Amino acid sequence: MPAQVTVSAKIDKELRKKMAHLGIKPSVVIKRALENEVRERSTKKVLGEASKASEILKKVSEKDWTDAIRKSRDER
């Protein structure tokens, strides 16, 4: 099991009572919410970087690509 750390959050007393009444464990909910947020933001970051890379690659001409491939093959 990976090392774990403790995080805390302040919530309204009434919300805490409702959670207890419903049997909701805050640690489970917080962990799941943080995992989802990290996954979503990571995905957005990768997609943003891929979009930037795509824009850069669009600027490379077909001739430049073929020249680079030929050069790479010749170096083998």
N, C-alpha and C positions, 0 to 999 in steps of 0.2 A: 504494500500500500504506500502511495507517495506521501511525503511529509505533508502535514496539514497545519494550517494556521487558523486562528479565530478572528472572525470579523463580527462587528455588531451593528445593529440598526435600531434607532429609536422609533417606536410606533405608539399610536394612541392607546390608552388603557382599554377603551371600549373595544377596539379592534383585537387586542390581546385576549379579552374575555370571550369574544366571538370565536376566535381561533381555538381557544381551549375547549369551548363548548362543542365545536365541530371536530375536535381531535386533530387539528392541523398542527403539525410540527414546524415551527418557523425555520429551523435549520435546513430541513428538506426543501422547503419552498424557496428559501433564499439561495441555496446551492443550485437548484434547478434553474432559477431565474438568471443567476450569474453565468452558468454554463451556456444557456441559450443566448444571452447577450454577447458573450465572448464569441460564440460560433457565428452569430449574425454579423458582428463587426469584422471578424476575420474574413468572412466571405465577401463583405463589401470592400474591404481593403484589397483583397486579391483581385476582385473584379475590376476595381479602379486601376490597379497596377497593370493588369492585362490590357485594359483599354488604352492606357498610356503607351504601353509597348506596341500595341496594334497601330496606333497613330504614327509612331516612329518607324515601324516596319513598312507602312504604306509609302513612306518617303523614299524607300530604296527601290531603284528601278530594276526591271527584269534583267537587264544587262548586268547590273552590279551583282545580282544574285547568281546568275550563271557564271560570271567571272570568278566569284568567290568559291563556288562549287568546284569549278575546274582547278583553281589554285589549290584547294584542299585535297583534291584527288591526286594532283601532281606531287604534292608533298609526301604522299604515302610511300 
